[in-house]
Amino acid sequence: MSAWVIPALAFVVATSAVTLVGFALTSSRRRVGRRIDSLGRDADARKAAKRDADRFPALTALLERQGRHSAIESMLERAGVEWRPSELAAACIAAIVALAAAGWLLFGALGAAGGIVVAVLIPLAVLKGLEARRLRKFERQLPDALMLVASSLRSGYGILRAMQAVREEMEPPISVEFGKTLDETNVGAPTAEAFVHLARRVPLPDLDIAVTAILIQLDTGGNLAEVMEIVASTVRERQRIRAEVDTLTAEGRLSGIILFILPLAMAVILSVLNPSYMSALLTTALGHILILVALALQILGGLVITRMLRIDF
């Protein structure tokens, strides 16, 4: 192996790590700047400001040409990550280079291909996990927020002032999302349109019910406070039923996890305790085929168990 390979790999890994850490450390600063930029400007001016502040305009242009910029931006927004799509793409490219180089150095071409796959899948999995966690927290906060809106309405406040109370009294993410709705109305967006945007940013059926009730009240009038209390009660009941279902299906989920992990754990244990026993799988073409078939069946079984335990409300 050439003497320059290890120093070059170390440089690539270090550069990638510094890039990722730099994005993480500056995300809070960008959050304030973007919030200020989003107010008091029309859509064209906001887009121009974002382009001027973009660190990777070439990546932004590439994502826009491929039609992926808006989808990635929505994913980042739902996950609560204050990155631009171009910054995520740059971080993914840095991770791909680093992991591919490390995989090639350790395991050759197959390791490099595996590193590329891991570098692509892990960011997507992390974003999906952050999005799911944020939505779960929002869903738990929603009944209390609706009751706070109902109390504010009964005190004589309007719907926007009630939303302001949620923004001031509750914690993120619901305070952040309600605050974005208020910001849109403050810069001249119609109230109904701002609530529609809220439902699009937070794709939850319970929030759709609340937003639909608000839109109907804005159009036809009525006792919105009473409607909010009914919606809050409905949401709480749905959450109670979902918790009961999760309790009843906990055994099935645990069984699926054990069945998925057990073969992999046994393979690792046997490889350590008796390497010659596993050598046929690791050193022959037929063994490689059997490993791929086993992994495919593992994934298929996991998907089947997950689908069996998934109950839509």
C-alpha positions as a LaTeX table, in Angstrom:
\begin{tabular}{lrrr}
\hline
Residue & $x$ (\AA) & $y$ (\AA) & $z$ (\AA) \\
\hline
Met1 & 0.00 & 0.00 & 0.00 \\
Ser2 & 1.35 & 3.43 & $-0.93$ \\
Ala3 & 2.68 & 5.62 & 1.83 \\
Trp4 & 0.42 & 8.50 & 0.86 \\
Val5 & $-2.85$ & 6.60 & 1.30 \\
Ile6 & $-3.15$ & 6.80 & 5.10 \\
Pro7 & $-2.26$ & 10.54 & 5.34 \\
Ala8 & $-4.66$ & 11.31 & 2.50 \\
Leu9 & $-7.42$ & 9.32 & 4.16 \\
Ala10 & $-6.76$ & 11.05 & 7.48 \\
Phe11 & $-6.98$ & 14.44 & 5.77 \\
Val12 & $-10.28$ & 13.55 & 4.09 \\
Val13 & $-11.82$ & 12.23 & 7.31 \\
Ala14 & $-10.65$ & 15.23 & 9.34 \\
Thr15 & $-11.94$ & 17.68 & 6.73 \\
Ser16 & $-15.31$ & 15.95 & 6.62 \\
Ala17 & $-15.58$ & 15.91 & 10.42 \\
Val18 & $-14.70$ & 19.61 & 10.67 \\
Thr19 & $-17.29$ & 20.41 & 8.00 \\
Leu20 & $-20.05$ & 18.52 & 9.80 \\
Val21 & $-19.17$ & 20.02 & 13.19 \\
Gly22 & $-19.06$ & 23.49 & 11.66 \\
Phe23 & $-22.57$ & 23.07 & 10.30 \\
Ala24 & $-23.82$ & 21.93 & 13.70 \\
Leu25 & $-22.19$ & 24.78 & 15.62 \\
Thr26 & $-23.47$ & 27.50 & 13.29 \\
Ser27 & $-27.03$ & 26.20 & 13.00 \\
Ser28 & $-28.30$ & 28.27 & 15.95 \\
Arg29 & $-26.89$ & 31.47 & 14.46 \\
Arg30 & $-28.57$ & 30.78 & 11.13 \\
Arg31 & $-31.86$ & 30.12 & 12.93 \\
Val32 & $-32.01$ & 33.73 & 14.17 \\
Gly33 & $-30.91$ & 35.17 & 10.86 \\
Arg34 & $-33.45$ & 33.21 & 8.86 \\
Arg35 & $-36.26$ & 34.15 & 11.22 \\
Ile36 & $-35.46$ & 37.84 & 10.71 \\
Asp37 & $-35.09$ & 37.38 & 6.95 \\
Ser38 & $-38.47$ & 35.65 & 6.72 \\
Leu39 & $-40.33$ & 38.70 & 8.08 \\
Gly40 & $-41.15$ & 41.90 & 6.29 \\
Arg41 & $-40.22$ & 40.67 & 2.81 \\
Asp42 & $-42.15$ & 39.31 & $-0.09$ \\
Ala43 & $-41.49$ & 35.84 & $-1.46$ \\
Asp44 & $-39.12$ & 36.96 & $-4.22$ \\
Ala45 & $-37.03$ & 39.03 & $-1.80$ \\
Arg46 & $-36.80$ & 36.13 & 0.67 \\
Lys47 & $-35.66$ & 33.77 & $-2.09$ \\
Ala48 & $-33.03$ & 36.26 & $-3.23$ \\
Ala49 & $-31.76$ & 36.68 & 0.33 \\
Lys50 & $-31.49$ & 32.90 & 0.77 \\
Arg51 & $-29.54$ & 32.57 & $-2.45$ \\
Asp52 & $-27.14$ & 35.34 & $-1.41$ \\
Ala53 & $-26.49$ & 33.71 & 1.99 \\
Asp54 & $-26.19$ & 30.18 & 0.58 \\
Arg55 & $-22.77$ & 28.65 & 1.09 \\
Phe56 & $-23.23$ & 26.15 & $-1.74$ \\
Pro57 & $-25.19$ & 27.87 & $-4.54$ \\
Ala58 & $-24.06$ & 25.29 & $-7.09$ \\
Leu59 & $-25.59$ & 22.47 & $-5.03$ \\
Thr60 & $-28.77$ & 24.51 & $-4.57$ \\
Ala61 & $-29.04$ & 25.02 & $-8.32$ \\
Leu62 & $-28.45$ & 21.31 & $-8.93$ \\
Leu63 & $-31.16$ & 20.30 & $-6.42$ \\
Glu64 & $-33.60$ & 22.79 & $-7.95$ \\
Arg65 & $-32.96$ & 21.46 & $-11.46$ \\
Gln66 & $-33.64$ & 17.93 & $-10.24$ \\
Gly67 & $-36.81$ & 19.05 & $-8.45$ \\
Arg68 & $-35.60$ & 17.86 & $-5.05$ \\
His69 & $-34.91$ & 21.17 & $-3.32$ \\
Ser70 & $-38.43$ & 21.76 & $-2.02$ \\
Ala71 & $-38.84$ & 18.17 & $-0.83$ \\
Ile72 & $-35.56$ & 18.22 & 1.09 \\
Glu73 & $-36.38$ & 21.65 & 2.52 \\
Ser74 & $-39.75$ & 20.38 & 3.75 \\
Met75 & $-38.09$ & 17.31 & 5.28 \\
Leu76 & $-35.57$ & 19.46 & 7.15 \\
Glu77 & $-38.32$ & 21.78 & 8.35 \\
Arg78 & $-40.46$ & 18.90 & 9.63 \\
Ala79 & $-37.43$ & 17.43 & 11.41 \\
Gly80 & $-36.66$ & 20.78 & 13.05 \\
Val81 & $-33.16$ & 20.91 & 11.54 \\
Glu82 & $-32.01$ & 24.44 & 10.70 \\
Trp83 & $-29.98$ & 23.48 & 7.63 \\
Arg84 & $-30.39$ & 24.42 & 4.02 \\
Pro85 & $-30.84$ & 21.58 & 1.50 \\
Ser86 & $-27.49$ & 22.46 & $-0.05$ \\
Glu87 & $-25.79$ & 22.16 & 3.34 \\
Leu88 & $-27.32$ & 18.73 & 3.87 \\
Ala89 & $-26.14$ & 17.69 & 0.41 \\
Ala90 & $-22.62$ & 18.97 & 1.16 \\
Ala91 & $-22.56$ & 17.09 & 4.46 \\
Cys92 & $-23.71$ & 13.91 & 2.71 \\
Ile93 & $-21.01$ & 14.30 & 0.05 \\
Ala94 & $-18.37$ & 14.78 & 2.75 \\
Ala95 & $-19.61$ & 11.68 & 4.59 \\
Ile96 & $-19.67$ & 9.66 & 1.35 \\
Val97 & $-16.06$ & 10.61 & 0.57 \\
Ala98 & $-14.88$ & 9.86 & 4.11 \\
Leu99 & $-16.68$ & 6.51 & 4.51 \\
Ala100 & $-15.90$ & 5.36 & 0.98 \\
Ala101 & $-12.20$ & 6.11 & 1.51 \\
Ala102 & $-12.21$ & 4.34 & 4.88 \\
Gly103 & $-14.07$ & 1.35 & 3.45 \\
Trp104 & $-11.70$ & 1.10 & 0.50 \\
Leu105 & $-8.67$ & 1.25 & 2.78 \\
Leu106 & $-10.01$ & $-1.43$ & 5.12 \\
Phe107 & $-11.99$ & $-3.78$ & 2.86 \\
Gly108 & $-11.30$ & $-2.79$ & $-0.73$ \\
Ala109 & $-13.92$ & $-1.99$ & $-3.38$ \\
Leu110 & $-16.70$ & $-3.81$ & $-1.53$ \\
Gly111 & $-16.00$ & $-1.78$ & 1.59 \\
Ala112 & $-16.04$ & 1.46 & $-0.42$ \\
Ala113 & $-19.46$ & 0.55 & $-1.88$ \\
Gly114 & $-20.73$ & $-0.28$ & 1.61 \\
Gly115 & $-19.43$ & 3.03 & 2.92 \\
Ile116 & $-21.29$ & 4.92 & 0.19 \\
Val117 & $-24.53$ & 3.10 & 0.99 \\
Val118 & $-24.15$ & 3.80 & 4.71 \\
Ala119 & $-23.32$ & 7.47 & 4.10 \\
Val120 & $-26.49$ & 7.86 & 2.02 \\
Leu121 & $-28.87$ & 5.91 & 4.27 \\
Ile122 & $-27.78$ & 7.18 & 7.70 \\
Pro123 & $-28.65$ & 10.89 & 7.12 \\
Leu124 & $-32.06$ & 9.91 & 5.76 \\
Ala125 & $-32.69$ & 7.60 & 8.72 \\
Val126 & $-31.61$ & 10.30 & 11.18 \\
Leu127 & $-33.87$ & 12.89 & 9.56 \\
Lys128 & $-36.81$ & 10.47 & 9.57 \\
Gly129 & $-36.17$ & 9.71 & 13.23 \\
Leu130 & $-35.98$ & 13.40 & 14.16 \\
Glu131 & $-39.15$ & 14.10 & 12.20 \\
Ala132 & $-41.04$ & 11.24 & 13.87 \\
Arg133 & $-39.87$ & 12.30 & 17.34 \\
Arg134 & $-40.83$ & 15.92 & 16.70 \\
Leu135 & $-44.27$ & 14.93 & 15.41 \\
Arg136 & $-44.87$ & 12.69 & 18.43 \\
Lys137 & $-44.00$ & 15.52 & 20.79 \\
Phe138 & $-46.21$ & 17.93 & 18.85 \\
Glu139 & $-49.05$ & 15.42 & 19.03 \\
Arg140 & $-48.68$ & 15.09 & 22.80 \\
Gln141 & $-48.74$ & 18.88 & 23.19 \\
Leu142 & $-51.73$ & 19.43 & 20.91 \\
Pro143 & $-54.61$ & 18.76 & 23.39 \\
Asp144 & $-53.15$ & 21.19 & 25.93 \\
Ala145 & $-52.58$ & 23.78 & 23.22 \\
Leu146 & $-56.17$ & 23.47 & 22.00 \\
Met147 & $-57.48$ & 23.85 & 25.56 \\
Leu148 & $-55.29$ & 26.94 & 25.96 \\
Val149 & $-56.74$ & 28.34 & 22.72 \\
Ala150 & $-60.27$ & 27.59 & 23.95 \\
Ser151 & $-59.59$ & 29.31 & 27.30 \\
Ser152 & $-58.18$ & 32.37 & 25.54 \\
Leu153 & $-61.20$ & 32.53 & 23.24 \\
Arg154 & $-63.59$ & 32.32 & 26.21 \\
Ser155 & $-61.69$ & 35.21 & 27.80 \\
Gly156 & $-62.57$ & 37.38 & 24.81 \\
Tyr157 & $-59.41$ & 37.12 & 22.73 \\
Gly158 & $-59.35$ & 36.44 & 19.01 \\
Ile159 & $-57.89$ & 33.36 & 17.41 \\
Leu160 & $-54.56$ & 35.05 & 16.64 \\
Arg161 & $-54.17$ & 36.28 & 20.21 \\
Ala162 & $-54.97$ & 32.76 & 21.40 \\
Met163 & $-52.24$ & 31.45 & 19.10 \\
Gln164 & $-49.90$ & 34.01 & 20.63 \\
Ala165 & $-50.67$ & 32.58 & 24.08 \\
Val166 & $-49.65$ & 29.12 & 22.86 \\
Arg167 & $-46.47$ & 30.59 & 21.42 \\
Glu168 & $-45.59$ & 32.25 & 24.73 \\
Glu169 & $-46.73$ & 29.63 & 27.22 \\
Met170 & $-45.83$ & 26.30 & 25.64 \\
Glu171 & $-42.57$ & 24.63 & 24.64 \\
Pro172 & $-41.27$ & 23.72 & 21.20 \\
Pro173 & $-42.14$ & 22.32 & 18.76 \\
Ile174 & $-45.76$ & 23.47 & 19.01 \\
Ser175 & $-44.79$ & 26.99 & 20.10 \\
Val176 & $-42.43$ & 27.24 & 17.12 \\
Glu177 & $-45.01$ & 26.08 & 14.57 \\
Phe178 & $-47.77$ & 28.30 & 15.96 \\
Gly179 & $-45.26$ & 31.15 & 15.97 \\
Lys180 & $-44.56$ & 30.62 & 12.27 \\
Thr181 & $-48.29$ & 30.86 & 11.61 \\
Leu182 & $-48.45$ & 34.14 & 13.49 \\
Asp183 & $-45.41$ & 35.46 & 11.62 \\
Glu184 & $-47.13$ & 34.74 & 8.31 \\
Thr185 & $-50.22$ & 36.69 & 9.35 \\
Asn186 & $-48.05$ & 39.55 & 10.67 \\
Val187 & $-46.48$ & 40.07 & 7.25 \\
Gly188 & $-49.83$ & 40.12 & 5.46 \\
Ala189 & $-50.71$ & 36.50 & 4.67 \\
Pro190 & $-54.44$ & 35.68 & 4.98 \\
Thr191 & $-55.28$ & 33.93 & 8.23 \\
Ala192 & $-56.86$ & 30.94 & 6.48 \\
Glu193 & $-53.80$ & 30.50 & 4.27 \\
Ala194 & $-51.49$ & 30.63 & 7.29 \\
Phe195 & $-53.45$ & 27.83 & 8.99 \\
Val196 & $-53.35$ & 25.75 & 5.81 \\
His197 & $-49.57$ & 26.13 & 5.77 \\
Leu198 & $-49.48$ & 25.00 & 9.40 \\
Ala199 & $-51.34$ & 21.80 & 8.51 \\
Arg200 & $-48.94$ & 21.17 & 5.64 \\
Arg201 & $-45.84$ & 21.70 & 7.79 \\
Val202 & $-47.13$ & 19.35 & 10.50 \\
Pro203 & $-48.83$ & 16.38 & 8.78 \\
Leu204 & $-50.91$ & 15.08 & 11.69 \\
Pro205 & $-54.56$ & 13.97 & 11.41 \\
Asp206 & $-55.38$ & 15.52 & 14.79 \\
Leu207 & $-54.03$ & 18.89 & 13.71 \\
Asp208 & $-56.00$ & 18.62 & 10.45 \\
Ile209 & $-59.17$ & 18.30 & 12.52 \\
Ala210 & $-58.33$ & 21.43 & 14.51 \\
Val211 & $-57.32$ & 23.45 & 11.43 \\
Thr212 & $-60.49$ & 22.40 & 9.59 \\
Ala213 & $-62.60$ & 23.57 & 12.53 \\
Ile214 & $-60.78$ & 26.91 & 12.57 \\
Leu215 & $-61.22$ & 27.40 & 8.81 \\
Ile216 & $-64.94$ & 26.63 & 9.05 \\
Gln217 & $-65.31$ & 29.10 & 11.92 \\
Leu218 & $-63.46$ & 31.80 & 9.99 \\
Asp219 & $-65.78$ & 31.25 & 7.03 \\
Thr220 & $-69.14$ & 30.76 & 8.72 \\
Gly221 & $-68.71$ & 31.88 & 12.33 \\
Gly222 & $-69.75$ & 30.02 & 15.45 \\
Asn223 & $-68.52$ & 29.16 & 18.92 \\
Leu224 & $-64.90$ & 28.29 & 18.21 \\
Ala225 & $-64.03$ & 27.87 & 21.90 \\
Glu226 & $-66.52$ & 25.05 & 22.28 \\
Val227 & $-65.32$ & 23.45 & 19.06 \\
Met228 & $-61.71$ & 23.59 & 20.29 \\
Glu229 & $-62.69$ & 21.88 & 23.54 \\
Ile230 & $-64.49$ & 19.12 & 21.63 \\
Val231 & $-61.50$ & 18.66 & 19.32 \\
Ala232 & $-59.14$ & 18.55 & 22.31 \\
Ser233 & $-61.28$ & 15.85 & 23.93 \\
Thr234 & $-61.35$ & 13.89 & 20.68 \\
Val235 & $-57.58$ & 14.11 & 20.31 \\
Arg236 & $-57.07$ & 12.96 & 23.90 \\
Glu237 & $-59.37$ & 9.98 & 23.34 \\
Arg238 & $-57.52$ & 9.03 & 20.16 \\
Gln239 & $-54.21$ & 9.20 & 22.01 \\
Arg240 & $-55.61$ & 7.05 & 24.84 \\
Ile241 & $-56.77$ & 4.38 & 22.36 \\
Arg242 & $-53.42$ & 4.50 & 20.57 \\
Ala243 & $-51.61$ & 3.98 & 23.88 \\
Glu244 & $-53.79$ & 0.93 & 24.60 \\
Val245 & $-53.06$ & $-0.49$ & 21.17 \\
Asp246 & $-49.32$ & 0.08 & 21.67 \\
Thr247 & $-49.55$ & $-1.79$ & 24.97 \\
Leu248 & $-51.36$ & $-4.72$ & 23.38 \\
Thr249 & $-48.89$ & $-4.95$ & 20.50 \\
Ala250 & $-45.74$ & $-4.47$ & 22.61 \\
Glu251 & $-45.15$ & $-8.22$ & 22.83 \\
Gly252 & $-45.32$ & $-8.58$ & 19.05 \\
Arg253 & $-42.89$ & $-5.70$ & 18.51 \\
Leu254 & $-40.44$ & $-7.16$ & 21.03 \\
Ser255 & $-40.68$ & $-10.58$ & 19.37 \\
Gly256 & $-39.96$ & $-9.01$ & 16.00 \\
Ile257 & $-36.90$ & $-7.21$ & 17.35 \\
Ile258 & $-35.56$ & $-10.41$ & 18.95 \\
Leu259 & $-36.18$ & $-12.46$ & 15.80 \\
Phe260 & $-34.40$ & $-9.83$ & 13.72 \\
Ile261 & $-31.35$ & $-9.46$ & 16.00 \\
Leu262 & $-30.91$ & $-13.10$ & 17.07 \\
Pro263 & $-29.50$ & $-14.51$ & 13.78 \\
Leu264 & $-27.09$ & $-11.61$ & 13.43 \\
Ala265 & $-25.94$ & $-11.97$ & 17.03 \\
Met266 & $-25.47$ & $-15.73$ & 16.64 \\
Ala267 & $-23.42$ & $-15.19$ & 13.48 \\
Val268 & $-21.12$ & $-12.77$ & 15.29 \\
Ile269 & $-20.76$ & $-15.07$ & 18.32 \\
Leu270 & $-19.98$ & $-18.12$ & 16.17 \\
Ser271 & $-17.47$ & $-16.13$ & 14.12 \\
Val272 & $-15.62$ & $-15.24$ & 17.32 \\
Leu273 & $-15.84$ & $-18.60$ & 19.11 \\
Asn274 & $-15.40$ & $-20.91$ & 16.11 \\
Pro275 & $-14.15$ & $-19.07$ & 13.02 \\
Ser276 & $-13.67$ & $-22.27$ & 11.02 \\
Tyr277 & $-17.36$ & $-23.09$ & 11.42 \\
Met278 & $-18.35$ & $-19.82$ & 9.68 \\
Ser279 & $-15.52$ & $-19.74$ & 7.16 \\
Ala280 & $-17.59$ & $-21.51$ & 4.50 \\
Leu281 & $-20.08$ & $-18.65$ & 4.52 \\
Leu282 & $-17.43$ & $-15.95$ & 4.48 \\
Thr283 & $-14.95$ & $-17.37$ & 1.98 \\
Thr284 & $-17.02$ & $-19.10$ & $-0.70$ \\
Ala285 & $-19.30$ & $-17.75$ & $-3.42$ \\
Leu286 & $-22.16$ & $-19.97$ & $-2.26$ \\
Gly287 & $-21.69$ & $-18.68$ & 1.27 \\
His288 & $-21.92$ & $-15.09$ & 0.06 \\
Ile289 & $-25.13$ & $-15.89$ & $-1.79$ \\
Leu290 & $-26.60$ & $-17.53$ & 1.31 \\
Ile291 & $-25.68$ & $-14.47$ & 3.40 \\
Leu292 & $-27.44$ & $-12.15$ & 0.94 \\
Val293 & $-30.51$ & $-14.39$ & 0.86 \\
Ala294 & $-30.59$ & $-14.52$ & 4.67 \\
Leu295 & $-30.34$ & $-10.73$ & 4.92 \\
Ala296 & $-33.12$ & $-10.31$ & 2.35 \\
Leu297 & $-35.36$ & $-12.70$ & 4.28 \\
Gln298 & $-34.53$ & $-10.89$ & 7.52 \\
Ile299 & $-35.57$ & $-7.57$ & 6.02 \\
Leu300 & $-38.70$ & $-9.08$ & 4.48 \\
Gly301 & $-39.69$ & $-10.65$ & 7.79 \\
Gly302 & $-39.14$ & $-7.36$ & 9.61 \\
Leu303 & $-41.32$ & $-5.51$ & 7.11 \\
Val304 & $-44.08$ & $-8.12$ & 7.43 \\
Ile305 & $-44.09$ & $-7.98$ & 11.23 \\
Thr306 & $-44.07$ & $-4.17$ & 11.15 \\
Arg307 & $-47.02$ & $-4.09$ & 8.76 \\
Met308 & $-48.96$ & $-6.62$ & 10.86 \\
Leu309 & $-48.53$ & $-4.52$ & 14.00 \\
Arg310 & $-49.31$ & $-1.18$ & 12.33 \\
Ile311 & $-52.86$ & $-0.06$ & 13.06 \\
Asp312 & $-54.06$ & 3.12 & 11.39 \\
Phe313 & $-56.42$ & 5.43 & 13.24 \\
\hline
\end{tabular}
